[in-house]
Amino acid sequence: MADQVIPHFQNSSGHDSVAIGAREFMCIGAKPPFDHPHIFLDMGSENEVVCPYCSTLYKFDATLQATESSPADCSWAPVAA
């Protein structure tokens, strides 16, 4: 698992749902410093999952790259120190 990057997504803007290009990802809730514990979510064979912390509905969209989201402002990447 260390050889791959796990995409991170957030929903600071409060969208009803977020389309993402990954079935396995981390939800951080909102942009830091207002994020919740970063939790790993796995859709498995389903096409959507709800985060148990922030209730964001994530929907899989095969037309997006693994780190992309729609709306685009929901993708998040940590800033290197």
Secondary structure, DSSP 8 states (H G I E B T S, - for coil): -TTS---EEE-TT--SEEEES-SEEEEEESSTTS----EEEE-TTSSEEE-TTT--EEEE-TTS-TT-EESGGGEE-----
